[in-house]
Amino acid sequence: MMVLKDILYKVTINAVVGSTSITVSKIEFDSRQIKTNDVFVAISGTITDGHNYIEKAIKDGATAIICEALPEHLQDDITYIEVENSNQALAFMANNYYGQPSENLKLVGVTGTNGKTTVSSLLYQLLKKAGYKVGLLSTVKIMVDNTMYKATHTTPDSLTINKYLKMMNDEGVEFCFMEVSSHGIHQSRTEGLKFEGGIFTNLSHDHLDYHETFAEYRDVKKKFFDQLPKEAFALSNIDDKNGLVMFQNTQAKKYTYALKNYADYRAQILENEFSGLLLKLNDSELWTRLIGSFNAYNILAIYGTAELLGLEKDEILRLISELENVAGRFQYFISDEKITAIVDYAHTPDALINVLQTINDIRTKNEELITVVGCGGDRDKTKRPKMAHIASALSTKAIFTSDNPRGEVPETIIEDMEKGVEPQNFKKTLSITDRKQAIKTACQMAGPKDIILIAGKGHENYQEIKGERFDFDDYKIVQEYLKQLQK
């Protein structure tokens, strides 16, 4: 139980009706979870508006309502707080309710289009190997030191973030690495959190179904750096044209990394093979099991962050050499028939280019490169033809299939993709709606030393069709089919 006025610290309030000295049990923004003495925060979401559920929340026991517009009919025994922004209010309230947990550990946020999961997950792995208690808030999973919890969003809601951060406090966690998505920033989910540092990986075409323009998408990412305190660090990839944009209004100490430009942390790729990368990182040579130039950038981000957090240079290099691939990020195996199968989360044009160029840099060109790729339903349609263009241009064969169709007809998504294929590449493409069948076909087409890339879903172990989630794991499925071919 907490006194309402204590939870409202830092919230921008326009009007108060009733007493703020009442004690409340907990905070909820989902009216279905309301119990006696709860605070209900009415949020205007993209699908439903919480303001429509205020009466229901009161009937179910809510004694305080946080909203952006007061209801017409006010009940005498209820406290109503009109706020400027319900999302922002929820973030501050959650932070207060859980006792400002981010102030009791070193929290580092990772933002950008690609690389967020890899960088945050590998930093978790590295600091664990260094002997620290570490937390992770990622797309793949949530870790409270050694205990794993299931992740549902790239950046969870602010109540969930603060709940897990408090659990980390209770476990004595010293560092936490967190993916910070553009949705999360735009919806103020990270407001009120104290960040030790922020990392910018890159910016490319994504989420234009949510952000109306690329400039808006970029500026939302930039807002994260604008809000960093002066004691924090901001580490940015300046090979990306938006890398320096992130620094424009930040008070944080600025550091840079790059492969192509002069930077605080810079690297040169000496060897690039399926077994790993040999890098010259600043003045040191480093071997890593991670593969490709995109991972060279990730390693720079990890190295720079670890040093800025106080680890010794030689220890960081040793620990990076021990790091293992993150699930669904260039995750590969070689079958008994010497077929290489790679599963990668690449679901944006830029990420797909990176993965395919990496494979093409390594392969001898005597092998077939068969790419299986789809695009998500109810998401940005403009990237569909681009994804198909890239897959067909950079592969010897491309199979277009379903990703997570969600509420859309899969065939329609594939038709949108096919519009991006240039005439000279028509013969290289095939469309198979059923993803399992598409993977099976790729396995049947492949011969010894050929390479199969299955792109788009990576670590996801489900397929979302018409509101339902079905078990589906690209990595397991391709393993099964390649084993069947060996019999």
C-alpha positions in Angstrom: 0.0 0.0 0.0 1.2 3.5 -0.8 -0.2 7.1 -0.4 -1.4 8.3 -3.8 0.4 11.7 -3.6 3.8 9.9 -3.1 3.2 7.9 -6.3 2.4 11.2 -8.2 5.9 12.7 -7.7 7.1 14.4 -10.9 3.8 13.8 -12.8 2.5 16.9 -14.7 -1.0 17.4 -13.2 -3.6 19.7 -14.8 -6.5 19.1 -12.2 -7.3 17.2 -9.1 -10.8 16.2 -7.9 -10.8 14.5 -4.5 -8.0 13.6 -2.1 -4.5 12.6 -3.0 -3.9 11.4 0.6 -5.7 8.1 0.1 -3.8 4.9 0.3 -3.8 2.7 -2.9 -2.9 -0.9 -3.5 -1.3 -0.9 -6.9 -1.3 0.7 -10.3 -3.0 -0.7 -13.4 -3.5 0.5 -17.0 -5.5 -2.6 -18.0 -9.0 -2.3 -16.7 -9.4 -6.1 -16.6 -6.7 -6.3 -13.9 -8.3 -3.8 -11.5 -9.0 -4.9 -7.9 -10.1 -3.0 -4.7 -8.2 0.2 -3.9 -6.2 0.2 -7.2 -5.2 3.2 -9.3 -6.5 3.0 -12.9 -4.4 4.9 -15.5 -6.5 5.5 -18.6 -4.2 5.4 -21.7 -5.2 6.3 -25.3 -3.8 3.3 -27.1 -3.5 2.7 -30.8 -6.3 0.1 -30.7 -8.4 1.0 -27.6 -8.9 4.1 -25.4 -8.6 3.4 -21.7 -10.9 6.4 -21.0 -13.8 4.3 -22.2 -13.2 1.9 -19.3 -13.1 4.3 -16.4 -16.6 3.4 -15.2 -15.8 -0.3 -15.4 -12.6 0.2 -13.4 -14.5 2.0 -10.7 -17.1 -0.8 -10.5 -14.3 -3.3 -10.1 -12.8 -1.4 -7.1 -10.5 1.4 -8.5 -10.5 4.4 -6.0 -8.3 6.7 -8.1 -8.4 7.5 -11.8 -5.5 9.0 -13.8 -6.7 10.4 -17.1 -6.1 13.0 -19.8 -9.7 14.3 -19.8 -12.0 14.2 -16.8 -15.3 12.2 -17.3 -18.6 14.1 -17.5 -19.9 12.3 -14.3 -17.7 12.3 -11.3 -18.3 10.1 -8.3 -17.9 11.6 -4.8 -15.8 8.8 -3.3 -13.3 8.6 -6.2 -10.1 10.7 -6.7 -9.6 11.9 -10.3 -6.3 13.3 -11.5 -6.2 15.0 -14.9 -2.7 14.8 -16.4 -0.9 16.1 -19.5 0.1 12.7 -20.8 -1.1 9.4 -19.3 1.8 7.3 -20.7 4.3 9.7 -19.1 2.3 9.8 -15.9 2.3 5.9 -15.8 6.1 5.9 -16.2 6.7 8.3 -13.3 4.1 6.5 -11.1 5.6 3.1 -11.8 9.1 4.4 -11.0 7.8 5.9 -7.7 5.8 2.9 -6.8 8.8 0.5 -7.1 11.1 2.9 -5.3 13.2 4.4 -8.2 14.9 1.0 -8.9 17.0 2.3 -11.9 19.0 4.5 -9.4 20.3 1.4 -7.6 22.0 -0.2 -10.6 23.8 0.9 -13.8 21.2 0.9 -16.6 22.4 1.1 -20.2 19.8 1.5 -23.1 20.5 0.3 -26.6 18.5 1.8 -29.5 18.6 1.7 -33.3 17.0 -0.3 -36.1 19.3 -3.3 -36.1 21.6 -4.8 -33.4 19.7 -3.9 -30.3 19.1 -7.5 -29.2 22.6 -8.7 -30.1 24.4 -5.8 -28.3 22.3 -5.9 -25.1 22.4 -9.7 -25.0 26.2 -9.9 -25.5 26.8 -7.2 -23.0 24.7 -9.3 -20.5 26.8 -12.3 -21.4 30.1 -10.4 -21.1 29.4 -8.8 -17.7 28.2 -12.2 -16.4 31.5 -13.8 -17.5 33.3 -11.0 -15.7 31.7 -12.1 -12.5 29.0 -9.5 -12.0 25.3 -9.9 -11.3 23.5 -8.6 -14.4 20.0 -7.9 -15.7 18.7 -8.0 -19.3 15.5 -6.5 -20.8 15.4 -7.7 -24.4 13.1 -8.9 -27.3 14.3 -12.5 -26.7 14.1 -12.7 -22.9 14.2 -10.9 -19.6 17.0 -12.0 -17.2 17.2 -11.1 -13.5 20.7 -12.3 -13.0 20.4 -16.1 -13.6 16.5 -16.3 -13.6 14.8 -16.0 -17.1 11.4 -14.6 -17.8 9.5 -14.5 -21.1 9.6 -11.2 -23.0 6.5 -10.0 -24.8 7.7 -6.6 -26.3 11.0 -5.1 -27.3 10.5 -2.5 -24.6 8.0 -3.6 -22.0 5.4 -1.2 -20.5 6.8 1.1 -17.8 5.1 -0.9 -14.9 6.8 -4.1 -16.2 10.2 -2.4 -16.6 10.2 -1.0 -13.1 8.9 -4.3 -11.6 11.8 -6.2 -13.1 14.3 -3.5 -12.2 13.0 -3.8 -8.5 13.5 -7.6 -8.7 17.0 -6.9 -9.9 17.6 -4.6 -6.9 16.4 -7.4 -4.6 18.9 -9.8 -6.3 21.8 -7.4 -6.0 22.1 -6.8 -9.7 24.8 -4.2 -10.6 24.3 -3.7 -14.3 21.3 -3.9 -16.6 21.2 -3.8 -20.4 17.9 -2.8 -22.0 16.6 -2.6 -25.6 14.9 0.7 -26.1 12.5 0.7 -29.1 11.1 3.7 -30.9 7.6 2.6 -29.8 8.9 2.5 -26.2 10.4 6.0 -26.4 7.3 7.5 -28.2 5.0 6.0 -25.5 7.2 7.4 -22.7 7.9 3.9 -21.3 11.4 4.9 -20.3 10.5 8.2 -18.7 11.8 8.6 -15.1 14.5 5.9 -15.5 18.0 6.9 -14.7 20.4 5.7 -17.4 24.1 5.2 -17.0 24.5 5.3 -20.7 22.9 5.0 -24.2 24.1 3.2 -27.3 23.0 4.1 -30.9 23.6 1.2 -33.4 22.1 2.4 -36.7 19.0 3.7 -38.4 17.3 2.2 -41.4 13.8 1.6 -42.9 11.5 0.1 -40.3 8.2 0.9 -38.3 6.9 3.3 -40.9 3.5 1.8 -40.2 3.7 3.4 -36.7 5.9 6.5 -37.4 4.6 8.4 -40.3 7.9 9.5 -41.7 11.6 8.4 -41.5 12.4 11.9 -39.9 9.8 11.2 -37.1 11.3 7.7 -36.5 14.8 9.3 -36.3 13.7 12.1 -34.0 12.0 9.6 -31.6 15.3 7.7 -31.3 17.1 11.0 -30.8 14.7 11.9 -27.9 16.3 9.0 -25.9 19.7 10.7 -26.1 18.2 14.2 -25.5 16.9 12.9 -22.1 20.2 11.3 -20.9 21.7 13.1 -17.8 25.1 14.8 -18.1 26.7 12.1 -15.9 25.8 9.4 -18.5 27.6 8.4 -21.6 26.2 8.4 -25.2 28.0 6.0 -27.6 27.1 6.3 -31.2 27.9 4.5 -34.5 29.2 7.5 -36.7 29.4 5.3 -39.9 25.6 5.7 -39.8 24.6 9.2 -41.2 22.3 9.7 -38.2 25.0 8.8 -35.7 26.0 12.4 -35.0 22.4 13.6 -35.1 21.8 11.6 -31.9 24.4 13.9 -30.2 22.8 17.2 -31.1 21.0 18.0 -27.9 22.4 15.4 -25.4 24.0 16.5 -22.2 25.7 13.1 -21.9 29.4 12.6 -22.5 29.8 11.7 -26.2 31.8 8.7 -27.6 31.9 7.3 -31.1 32.6 4.0 -32.8 33.1 3.2 -36.5 34.7 0.9 -39.1 35.0 3.5 -41.8 35.6 6.8 -39.9 38.0 8.0 -37.3 36.3 7.3 -33.9 37.0 6.7 -30.2 36.5 3.0 -30.9 37.4 1.8 -34.3 38.0 -1.6 -35.9 39.4 -3.1 -39.1 38.2 -6.5 -40.4 41.3 -8.7 -41.0 39.6 -12.0 -41.6 35.9 -12.8 -42.1 34.9 -16.5 -42.2 32.0 -18.8 -41.1 34.2 -19.7 -38.1 34.4 -16.1 -37.0 36.1 -12.7 -37.4 39.6 -11.5 -36.9 39.6 -7.8 -36.0 42.1 -5.1 -35.3 40.2 -3.2 -32.6 42.0 0.2 -31.8 45.5 -1.2 -31.4 44.7 -4.8 -30.4 43.9 -7.9 -32.5 40.8 -9.9 -31.5 39.3 -13.2 -32.6 35.6 -13.6 -32.1 33.1 -16.4 -33.1 30.7 -13.7 -34.3 30.5 -13.3 -38.0 30.2 -10.5 -40.5 30.8 -6.7 -40.7 27.5 -6.0 -38.9 28.8 -8.0 -35.9 32.1 -6.0 -36.1 29.9 -2.9 -35.3 28.2 -4.8 -32.5 31.6 -5.8 -31.0 32.7 -2.1 -31.1 29.6 -1.1 -29.3 30.2 -3.8 -26.7 33.9 -3.0 -26.3 33.2 0.7 -25.9 30.4 0.2 -23.4 32.4 -2.3 -21.3 35.3 0.2 -21.1 33.0 3.1 -20.2 31.5 1.0 -17.5 35.0 0.5 -16.0 36.2 -2.9 -17.2 39.9 -3.3 -18.1 40.8 -3.4 -21.8 42.7 -6.8 -21.7 39.8 -8.4 -19.8 37.2 -7.0 -22.3 39.2 -8.4 -25.2 39.5 -11.8 -23.6 35.7 -11.9 -22.7 34.7 -10.8 -26.2 36.6 -13.8 -27.7 34.5 -16.1 -25.5 31.1 -14.7 -26.5 28.6 -16.9 -28.3 26.0 -16.0 -30.9 22.6 -14.8 -29.7 19.6 -17.1 -30.6 18.2 -16.3 -34.0 21.0 -13.9 -34.9 23.2 -15.5 -37.6 22.5 -18.8 -35.9 23.9 -21.5 -38.1 24.8 -25.2 -38.3 26.4 -27.4 -41.0 24.5 -30.7 -41.8 26.2 -34.1 -42.4 25.6 -33.4 -46.1 27.8 -30.2 -45.7 24.8 -27.9 -46.2 25.0 -24.7 -44.2 21.7 -23.5 -42.7 21.5 -19.9 -41.2 18.6 -18.5 -39.3 18.5 -14.8 -38.8 16.0 -12.2 -37.5 16.7 -9.9 -40.5 13.3 -8.4 -41.1 14.3 -5.0 -42.5 15.9 -4.2 -45.9 19.1 -3.0 -44.2 19.4 -6.1 -42.0 18.8 -8.4 -45.0 21.5 -6.7 -47.0 23.9 -7.1 -44.1 23.3 -10.8 -43.7 23.4 -11.6 -47.4 26.5 -9.5 -48.1 28.2 -11.2 -45.2 27.4 -14.6 -46.6 28.5 -13.5 -50.1 31.8 -12.1 -48.7 32.5 -15.5 -47.2 31.3 -18.0 -49.8 33.4 -19.0 -52.8 30.5 -18.4 -55.3 30.6 -22.1 -56.4 27.7 -22.8 -54.0 24.0 -22.0 -54.2 22.7 -19.4 -51.8 19.0 -20.1 -51.2 17.1 -17.4 -49.2 13.7 -18.0 -47.6 12.1 -14.7 -46.7 8.7 -13.2 -45.9 7.2 -10.0 -44.6 5.0 -9.4 -41.6 1.3 -8.6 -42.0 -0.4 -5.4 -40.6 3.1 -3.7 -40.7 4.9 -1.3 -42.9 4.0 -2.3 -46.5 6.6 -0.1 -48.2 9.5 -2.4 -47.3 7.9 -5.5 -48.9 9.1 -5.0 -52.5 12.5 -3.8 -51.1 13.0 -7.1 -49.2 12.1 -9.2 -52.3 14.4 -7.1 -54.5 17.4 -7.6 -52.1 16.7 -11.3 -51.6 16.4 -12.0 -55.3 19.4 -9.8 -56.3 21.8 -11.1 -53.7 20.9 -14.9 -53.7 21.1 -17.5 -56.3 17.5 -18.5 -55.5 14.9 -16.7 -53.4 11.7 -18.3 -51.9 9.1 -15.8 -50.9 6.8 -17.1 -48.1 4.8 -16.1 -45.0 6.3 -14.5 -42.0 3.7 -13.5 -39.4 0.7 -12.7 -41.6 -1.3 -11.6 -38.6 -4.7 -10.3 -40.0 -3.6 -10.1 -43.6 -3.9 -12.7 -46.4 -0.4 -14.2 -46.9 -0.8 -14.3 -50.7 -1.4 -10.5 -50.8 1.8 -9.9 -48.8 3.8 -12.1 -51.2 2.3 -10.2 -54.2 3.5 -6.9 -52.7 6.9 -8.5 -52.3 7.0 -9.8 -55.9 6.6 -6.2 -57.3 10.2 -5.5 -56.2 11.8 -8.3 -58.2 13.7 -7.0 -61.3 13.0 -8.8 -64.6 16.5 -10.4 -64.8 15.8 -12.1 -61.4 12.3 -13.5 -62.1 13.7 -17.0 -62.8 15.6 -17.1 -59.5 12.4 -16.6 -57.4 9.7 -19.0 -56.2 6.6 -18.2 -54.0 5.4 -20.8 -51.5 2.8 -19.4 -49.0 3.3 -22.1 -46.3 6.5 -21.3 -44.5 7.2 -24.9 -43.4 6.8 -26.0 -47.1 9.1 -23.2 -48.2 11.8 -24.3 -45.8 11.4 -27.9 -46.9 11.7 -26.9 -50.5 14.9 -25.0 -49.8 16.4 -28.1 -48.1 15.4 -30.3 -51.1 17.0 -27.8 -53.5 20.2 -27.5 -51.6 23.2 -29.7 -52.4 26.6 -30.3 -50.6 28.3 -27.0 -49.6 25.2 -24.9 -50.5 23.9 -22.3 -48.1 20.3 -21.8 -46.9 19.3 -18.5 -45.3 16.0 -18.4 -43.4 15.3 -14.7 -42.7 12.8 -12.7 -40.8 11.8 -14.6 -37.6 15.0 -15.5 -36.0 14.5 -16.4 -32.3 10.6 -16.3 -32.6 9.1 -19.7 -31.8 5.7 -19.0 -33.1 3.8 -17.9 -36.2 1.0 -15.4 -35.8 -2.0 -16.0 -38.1 -5.4 -14.3 -37.8 -4.9 -13.4 -34.1 -3.6 -16.9 -33.1 -0.1 -18.0 -32.3 1.0 -21.4 -33.6 4.3 -23.1 -32.6 6.9 -22.4 -35.2 10.7 -22.4 -34.9 12.7 -21.8 -38.1 15.9 -23.3 -36.6 14.2 -26.6 -35.4 12.3 -27.0 -38.7 15.4 -26.6 -40.9 17.3 -29.0 -38.7 14.6 -31.6 -39.0 14.3 -31.4 -42.8 18.0 -31.6 -43.3 18.2 -34.6 -41.1 15.4 -36.3 -43.1 17.4 -35.7 -46.3 20.3 -37.5 -44.8 18.3 -40.7 -44.3 
